[in-house]
């Protein structure tokens, strides 16, 4: 009997030592981790991030998990995921290095041929600031829920851009990083479900059938090379805090467009991006420990995150409708919705909606131009928030 | 906090439109330059 008890203690001692409530929370987090893995594999929802986040959520919610830092007999035992967090997220390096890969992947051609599409990218960042305002309103009446810095980190879900969300959430040292990232990546994958009803709500069938003329797409190589340099300088002068975010993205793009660094460009797009993505997803799960994640604020953040995407979409479409009041050659207002940074999903959604209304209306190039403009706008929006909202 | 958030919203949206507008303006200039050079080269031919 004594032997059996000692055997049970050895095997299940860690579970027996934790309180019953902690065990329930642990089980709930395992369930959330498994749900994220299921969504990643079965529903193909942002699998590159949701799968490692889901698995990481399970690892960090094991009792006395060796994957994260633990205090044992007054001594701090460092865990590998916590070390990776300090090595790559706490110092903002992982999201910035990932931006090099993302920049190398993007073809800004449709945007460069029609620079005015950049303005739609700007308009579609409205959701970020509107959500910041709503979160700040919650914090005004309940300061224990959100500080201004938390509100800024929640608002940036509307950037629809993982690295920017990680960068800001970490910069402001928000306790809600896990919830913010789950919201951001989940809603990015749900863009085909979120955007169409929002677009239909603020447009008429006649507006949705507006045909756009064929776009010129030829861009001189030296314009393609000048673009990342111009953007980095302009954004860096107006919003100095955005220099790292914008600069790394544009550096990746310069690697792609310079024409003399093909192997570096390919490495950035593939090996580098994949390597950082693996580490990023797993490491971010450090912030998905039950005590931080299973709170009413997580549900509130999921709701506010959805608002951010909705108002991004509506903001972009309404801006296009506003421009149509002054333009002779009308714009199909649906392309305004592509200013959200969810590339290439958003432009495909709008292109499909356009074909549904009129099988002869090909919006893809215009939509893609606006979509890549949204990528730049979301990063600049992040940089502006860094400048406008001080650290706590 | 609400007033502060409204201020951030105003400056933030204004700032993005300003930066994106400037980038669009510079790009348009570059494109115009490229088009001018193109026509000059075609005229020579």
Interface residues (C-beta under 8 A of the other chain):
Chain A: X112 X113 X115 X116 X118 X119 X121 X122 X123 X125 X126 X128 X129 X130 X132 X133 X136 X137 X139 X140 X143 X148 X151 X152 X219 X220 X222 X223 X226 X227 X230 X231 X234 X235 X238 X239 X373 X376 X377 X380 X381 X384 X385 X388 X389
Chain B: X1 X2 X4 X5 X6 X7 X8 X9 X11 X12 X13 X15 X16 X17 X18 X19 X20 X21 X22 X23 X24 X25 X26 X27 X28 X30 X31 X34
